[in-house]
Amino acid sequence: MEKITKPVNGYLALIVSLISFGVAIYLIATSPEDATRLAIAIPAAIIAMFIWKGLMIVQPNHSRVLNLFGKYVGSIKENGLFFVNPFYATVKLTQRAQNLATPTLKVNDKMGNPIEIGAVIVWQIQDTYRAAYDVTDYLAYVRTQSEAAVRILATSFAYDNIEDEHANITLREGGVKVNEFLERELTERLATAGIQVLEARISHLAYAPEIAGAMLQRQQATAIVAARFKIVEGAVGMVEMALQELSKKQIVELDEEKKAAMVSNLMVVLCGEKGAQPVLNTGSLYQ
């Protein structure tokens, strides 16, 4: 588990080291042949170098993980100049938010259709101990597990509801729910490395090139059928209304044959792709 440690103020240690080094230089420069002064100057210089070895600067949103002869000591998350045991081995980690754009992956969706998918993930280190010691390389771990999570996402949902008409969530229209699923999957996978997922979004989604043309034609056909259905539904309502109004206002009396002809003509006019060319009848209705 991560343990936060507060080291000694580095400015005080820096002043002590400068004084020690200054005393060593003064003693050696004034009396280089005096054994007593050399006996004082040499330890003073060693103390100064010993202190310099323990000085460290921690930048904002960075941390240092301390290790003493293979034993975890603690983590420094404050920024500034500090002094620690010079024998400590340190691991420098950044806690800034980082972006990862996964490569475009070619996978099969829930219905088995090959698709291309990519994602953008925003993450940062939350637990420095896990990031430093629970995985070999936390950057490589994030990349690998992110790709695995995106693959799981792709195989869990259909691309759209053309293939699966009863699907409540699809990759193309799922929006927030799809992104939430990806965030949960990433959080579970990256927790081992002490990584917190701040945001995850699909950045690229398309059918694979080998079926893109066929799927586009299918989508167009589906759209045309849906549009035709609406046109016919509306045309039937308009014809019904026309017949009711003619009968209600007694504008003209039509027998069943003429009603059928009128319905046929109105349906052609209302459902046709192009505007109908009117033909004027100058005779009676029965000519």
N, C-alpha and C positions, 0 to 999 in steps of 0.2 A: 504493500500500500504506500501511496505517496505521503511523505512527511515533510512539512514545510519547516525550514530552519532559518534562523536570523543570524547572520554572521556579524563579526566585529566591524565597526565603522572603518573604512579604508583610509580616510583622510588622516586619522590619528596615527595609523600604522605607517602611512607615507611620510609623515613628519618625523617620526622616530627613525625611520630608515635613512632619511636625508641627514639627520643629525649624526647618526652613527657613521655614515659614509664620510661626512665632512670631518668628523673627529679623526677618522682613519687617515684621510689625506693630509690633514694638518700635522699629525704626529709623524707620519713618514716624511713629509716635505721638510719639516724643521730639524729633525734629528734622525736621519736614515740609519745611522750607525748605533743608535741607542737601543740596546736589547730590551730594556724595560718598556720603552715607548712602542717598539715593534710588537711586544707581547700584548699590548693593549690595542694597537692599530689593526692587527690581523683579525682578532675576534670581532672587532667593531665592523670591519668590512664584510666579514662572513655574515654577521647579523643583518646588515643592510641588504645583502643579496638574498638572504633567507626570507626577509620580509617582502622583498620585491617579487619573489617567486609566489608568494601567497596572495598578492594583490590581484583582484579581478574586477572588471567593469561589466556590469549587467545592463544591457540596453533596454529601453522600454519595450514591453511585450515580448521579452525574451526570458529565459530561465536557464539555470545551471543545475545539473544533477551531480551530486558529490558522491565519490566512492573512495573508501580507504582500504587498500589492500584486498579488494574483492568484496567488501561489505558496503552496502548502501547506507549512507549517512543521512542524507536529506536533500531537499531541493530548495534553491533560492529563486524566488519569484519577484522580489523587490528589485527595482532598478537603482543603479548608483555604483559607487566605488566601495568595495568590501575587501576585508582581509580574512582568509581562511587558512587552514592548515596547509602548508606548502606541499605536504605529501598526498594531499587529496588529488585524485584523478577526476576531471570534470568532463561532463558531456553538455555541449551547448545546444539548446533547443529553442526554436521560435514558437511563440504562442499567438502569432498573428493569424488572422483568418486567411486561408489559402484557397485558391480555385483549382479545380481539376476538371478538365474537359476530356471525357473518355473518348477513345477513337470510335469511329462509326463501326458498329458491330453488325454482322450479318447473321441473324438467328431466325428461327421459326416461331411464329406466334402460337397462341393456344390452338388454333385451327390447323396448324401445320404449314401456313403460308410463309415463304421466306420474306423477311423484311429487313430494313436497315434502321438501326436505332443508335442514338448517342445521347449523352446526358452531361450536364454541368453540375458539379458538386462543390459546395462551399463548406469547408471544415477547418477545425483548429484543434490543437493538442489541449486536452483537459487534464489528463493524468500523466505527469512527466515520468513517473516511475515506470508505468506500463509502456510508454512510448520508447523509453530507453532500454528496458531490460526484458519485456515480455515478447517482443518481436525482434527479428534480426535487423530489419531495415523498415522503419515505419512508413517511409515514402513509397517503397515498392509494395508494401502491404496494402496501403490505401489504394494504389492503382489496381492491383490484382483483385482485391475484394470489391472494388467499385464496378469493375467489368463483370464480375460474377453476379452482383446484385442487379445490374442492368439486364443481364441474360435471364435471370429469374423473373424479372418484371415482364419481359417480352413474352415468355412462355406461359405467364399466368393469365393473360388477357388476349382477346382477339383484337386484330387491328381495327376493325369496325364491325358494326352489326349487320353487314351484308352477309357475312358468313354465319354469324351467330345472332339470329334475330331476337333471341330472348336475353341477350347479354345486357346487364344493367350498367356495366362499366366497360369501356373499350379504350384502347390506347389513344385513338384519335380524338375521342370526345370525353375521355375520363377526367381530364383537367386536374383539379385539386386532389381528387381521390387517388389518381394514379401517382401523382407526386408524393402524396402522403404514404402510399404503399412503398415507394422507392426509399423514402427517408427512413421508414421503420426497418426495412431490410438492411440498409446501410448502417443504421445505428446498432443493430444486433451484431453485425459482422465486424464493425470497427471498434466496438467497446473493448475488445481484447487488447488493442493497442492504445487505449486511453484517448481515443479520438471522438470528438463531438461533432455531429453533422448539423450544420446550421441551416442548410438549404440544399435541395436537390430538385432539378428540373430537367425534363426531356428537352434536348436542344435540336435533335434531328429525328425525324420519323418519316419513313417512306417504304413503299413496296420495293423489293429487290428488282433490279433492271429486267431480269428474265420474265417477270410476270407483271411488271408495271403497266405495260400496254394493254394486256388482257383485262386487268383489274380496272383500268380507266374506262375501257369500253363497257364493262359490266356496271360500273357506277353510273355512266351516262345512260345506259339502257334502263337502269332502275329509276333514275330521275325522270326519264321520258315517260315511263309507265305511270309513275306517281302523278306527273303533270297531266297526262291524258285522263287519268281517273278523276282528277279534280275538275277538268274541263267537261267531261261527260256528266258528272254529277251536277255541275252548275247548269249545263244545257238542259237536262231533264227537268230541273226545277223551273227554268224559264219557260219551257214549252208548256208545262203544266199550268203555270200562272197565266200564260197567254190564252190557253183554252178556257180556263175558268173565267177570265175577264170578258172574253168574247161571249160566252154563254150568259154571264151575269148581266151584262149591259145589253144583251140581245142585239148586238151589232150585225151579226150574220148567223144564220142557221146552217150548220154543217152536218151532213150525214156521216156515217162511220167511215165511208171511203174517203171523203174529203178531209176528215180529221186525220186519217192515216197519211194522206198525201202531205198535209200541212206539217205534221210531226216530222215526216221524212225530210222535207225541205228545211225546216228550222234546225234540225240536227246537223244537216250538211253544212248550213251556214255557220252555226255556232261552233262546230267541232272541226271545221276545215282549217288547214294550216294557212291557206291564203284567202284573201277576201273574195267572197262569191260575186259573180257578175249577174246583176239582176236582169230578168227577162219579163217585159211587160205583157200582160195578157189583155188584149183589147176586146176580146169576146166575152162570153159568159164563163162562169166557173166550170161548166161541163164541156167546154170545147178544148 
